[in-house]
Amino acid sequence: MIRNYLTIDVEDYYQVSAFDDLIKRDDWVNYESRVVKNTKIILALLARYDTKATFFVLGWIAEKHPELVQMISSSGHEVACHSYLHRLVYNLNPDEFYEDTQKAKDILEQITGEAVKGYRAPSYSIDKNSLWAFEILQELGFVYDSSIFPISHDRYGNIDSPRFMYKMEGTDLIEFPISTALVGGVKIPVSGGGYFRFFPYSITEKLLGRINSKENKSFVFYLHPWEFDPGQPTIHGAKRLSGFRHYLNLHKTESRFENLLRAFRFTSFNNSI
């Protein structure tokens, strides 16, 4: 059976890009933190199914909760970088991106005592106008990236990018794009997050299974700890679409995720590079 890539983007419910216009980063400390509790739910499920994953940890979270990073690492999972302040890459200049990424990488490496090899941009925000970021990632010593989502979306997406692992042009970086399924020649996002909560589970499993069985390829799947938390505080004032995406079917995530762990085999990126 093909091994797929399981990834967790470790950030709290109030740090998502959809709430950037409502919550200032200076105010993060004023919100109830639920990321440790929610990540422990994921770790327990992974232990139950003897599954390893890559955890892309926000540097700010690692700084506030180093014990969580240690717990992830000591459980045999890979710790990778998800930026420091969860700022969209295409809104930064190269110097800002370098500083933010280096800071997060340094924090994670100091906690784990191991080199951080992988990076994922907040909200997959490396687009056609910010491809310069890959040269900086290589300069900082990263081995691979998983920031490209080959779809069209209002906040992210590189629709023309390859669907499966490839070497990023002009660098030595390996790119693991977020997976899509082909339906009638159209790329359909079925590999996690809000899409996992939107589509009926049977459709998700069928389309992901098709990637394995028909295309003989591994898929990249992602979730966030806050998606396991239907009791999280509500952020009021969010745009209608953003609120819909964030809160949809949170109560179904845990059971669907367990079904996924039963249906497919998973591993972390560092077991493949």
Number of C-alpha atoms within 10 A of each C-alpha: 9 14 16 20 24 23 26 21 24 25 27 23 23 24 19 17 17 18 19 15 10 14 16 11 14 7 9 14 9 8 13 12 17 17 21 19 14 18 24 15 15 19 17 12 16 19 12 11 13 12 17 22 25 25 28 26 26 27 28 20 21 21 16 11 13 17 13 20 23 16 16 20 18 11 14 14 23 25 27 31 31 28 27 23 18 21 22 19 23 20 12 14 12 16 10 13 21 17 12 19 24 20 16 24 26 14 20 27 16 11 16 18 11 12 15 23 22 27 24 23 23 25 21 21 23 25 20 14 10 15 15 14 20 22 17 18 22 16 11 14 15 22 18 26 24 22 23 25 26 24 19 14 10 5 12 21 21 19 16 11 14 16 21 16 17 14 13 16 12 8 14 14 20 18 22 25 23 27 28 24 22 15 9 7 7 10 16 17 22 27 22 22 19 22 16 23 22 16 13 11 18 10 12 22 19 12 20 24 19 15 18 17 13 10 10 12 18 20 26 26 22 21 21 24 21 26 23 23 21 16 9 17 12 13 14 9 10 16 12 8 9 12 16 13 16 21 18 16 16 19 15 16 22 17 12 18 19 15 14 16 18 10 11 15 18 25 20 22 25 18 12 8 9
